[in-house]
Amino acid sequence: MVFSRCVIVLFCCFCLSIGCSGDSYRECDLTLLHGSFYGIKWGESFSNISRKVILVRTRFGGTDKEPGYQIIDGLPLEIKGIPVDIFFQFIDNQLNVIHIYANKDNKQALISAFYVQYGKPIALPTKNTAVWQDSTSTLTLQRELMDGGCLFSFVDNANYMSLTGRVMRKY
């Protein structure tokens, strides 16, 4: 009886591992994020960016050291036809992080679009977090926010390390 249960468990694990390897998503590909986002370059100054888009200071991003600004106009506020909010976060007046937010009604569509666009994440550090990463860029998903929405955060690894003085975790 115990032996047969062990065989069944092992068989199920084997079948699940085969099923995961045959999914339809391609491997992680972040080349679209290299260098810029809709023509806005990583590390670009606030004053340069504010000539291209309309920014409004928000509480998003937290501290005055790393202020967050919501894009109101000047960039598409949708991805693959899905309405999103876009936030830029700056350090020392230079673009550090770009955040893409979808509300609870658009969350699943945005997550699916990102999986199709960027492939499979390379890490799932928690049940709520997925990470796509290459030597140039990192994309992180927070699947479940308190309001039911989701948040994708993009960084250029070298720019992030230069601006923050922190080491980028490699997955």
C-alpha positions in Angstrom: 0.0 0.0 0.0 2.8 2.5 1.0 4.8 1.4 -2.1 1.9 2.0 -4.4 1.2 5.5 -3.0 4.9 6.3 -3.5 4.7 5.2 -7.1 1.6 7.3 -7.7 3.2 10.4 -6.1 6.4 9.9 -8.2 4.3 9.4 -11.4 2.3 12.6 -10.7 5.5 14.6 -10.1 7.0 13.2 -13.4 3.8 14.1 -15.3 3.7 17.6 -13.9 7.4 18.2 -14.8 6.7 17.1 -18.4 3.6 19.3 -18.6 5.5 22.4 -17.4 8.3 21.9 -20.0 5.8 21.8 -22.8 4.0 25.1 -22.2 3.5 27.6 -25.0 5.5 30.5 -23.6 9.0 31.1 -24.9 12.0 31.7 -22.8 12.5 35.0 -21.0 13.4 37.8 -23.5 13.7 41.3 -22.2 15.5 42.9 -25.3 12.5 45.3 -25.7 13.4 46.9 -22.4 17.1 47.4 -23.2 18.0 51.1 -23.5 14.6 52.7 -23.2 10.8 52.5 -22.6 8.7 54.2 -25.3 11.8 56.3 -26.1 12.4 57.4 -22.5 16.0 56.4 -21.6 17.1 54.8 -18.4 18.8 57.4 -16.2 17.3 60.3 -18.2 16.8 63.4 -16.2 13.4 64.5 -14.8 13.6 67.8 -16.7 14.2 66.0 -20.0 11.3 63.6 -19.4 8.9 66.3 -18.3 9.4 68.0 -21.7 8.1 64.8 -23.3 5.3 63.7 -21.0 3.0 65.2 -18.4 4.0 63.9 -14.9 2.1 64.3 -11.6 3.8 63.7 -8.3 2.1 60.9 -6.4 2.5 59.1 -3.1 3.5 56.1 -5.2 7.1 55.3 -4.6 7.2 56.5 -1.0 10.0 58.8 0.0 11.2 62.1 -1.3 14.5 60.3 -2.1 12.7 58.1 -4.6 9.7 60.1 -5.6 7.0 58.6 -7.9 5.3 60.4 -10.7 2.3 59.2 -12.6 2.2 59.6 -16.4 -0.9 61.6 -17.3 -0.2 62.2 -21.0 2.5 61.8 -23.6 2.8 58.0 -23.5 0.3 55.3 -24.4 -1.6 54.5 -21.3 -2.4 51.0 -22.5 -0.4 47.9 -23.3 -1.8 45.5 -25.9 -5.1 47.4 -25.6 -5.2 46.9 -21.8 -5.6 50.2 -19.8 -2.8 50.7 -17.4 -1.3 53.4 -15.1 2.4 54.1 -15.6 4.6 55.5 -12.8 8.2 56.7 -13.1 10.4 56.6 -10.1 13.5 58.9 -9.9 16.7 59.0 -7.8 18.8 62.1 -7.8 16.6 63.5 -10.7 17.3 60.4 -12.9 14.9 57.7 -14.0 15.4 54.6 -12.0 12.3 52.4 -12.1 9.2 52.2 -14.3 6.0 50.7 -12.8 3.0 49.5 -14.8 -0.2 49.0 -12.8 -3.4 47.3 -13.8 -6.5 47.4 -11.7 -8.3 44.2 -10.6 -10.5 44.2 -13.7 -7.5 44.3 -16.1 -5.0 42.4 -14.0 -5.3 38.9 -15.6 -5.3 40.3 -19.2 -2.1 42.3 -18.4 -0.3 39.4 -16.8 -1.2 37.2 -19.8 0.1 39.8 -22.2 3.4 40.1 -20.4 3.9 36.4 -20.4 3.3 36.3 -24.1 5.6 39.3 -24.7 8.5 38.4 -22.3 8.2 34.7 -22.0 8.4 32.6 -18.8 9.8 34.2 -15.7 13.1 32.9 -14.6 12.2 32.9 -10.9 9.2 32.8 -8.6 10.6 34.0 -5.3 7.2 34.0 -3.6 3.7 32.9 -4.6 2.9 36.6 -5.3 6.1 37.5 -7.2 7.6 36.6 -10.6 10.9 37.8 -12.0 12.2 38.0 -15.5 15.9 38.9 -15.8 18.8 39.0 -18.2 22.2 40.6 -17.9 20.7 44.1 -18.9 17.2 44.3 -17.4 14.9 43.0 -14.6 11.2 42.9 -14.7 9.3 42.0 -11.5 5.6 41.2 -11.1 3.6 41.6 -7.9 0.5 39.5 -8.7 -1.8 40.6 -5.9 -1.9 44.1 -4.5 -4.1 45.1 -1.6 -6.7 46.6 -4.0 -6.7 43.5 -6.2 -4.6 44.9 -9.0 -1.1 43.9 -10.1 2.2 45.8 -10.6 5.1 45.2 -13.0 8.3 47.0 -12.3 11.1 47.5 -14.9 14.7 48.4 -14.2 17.9 48.6 -16.2 20.3 46.7 -14.0 23.4 48.9 -14.5 21.4 52.1 -14.1 19.7 50.8 -10.9 23.0 49.8 -9.4 24.6 53.1 -10.3 21.8 55.2 -8.9 21.1 53.2 -5.7 24.5 51.9 -4.9 22.8 48.5 -4.3 23.8 45.3 -6.0 21.2 43.8 -8.3 20.2 40.3 -7.2 20.9 37.7 -9.9 18.3 35.0 -10.4 
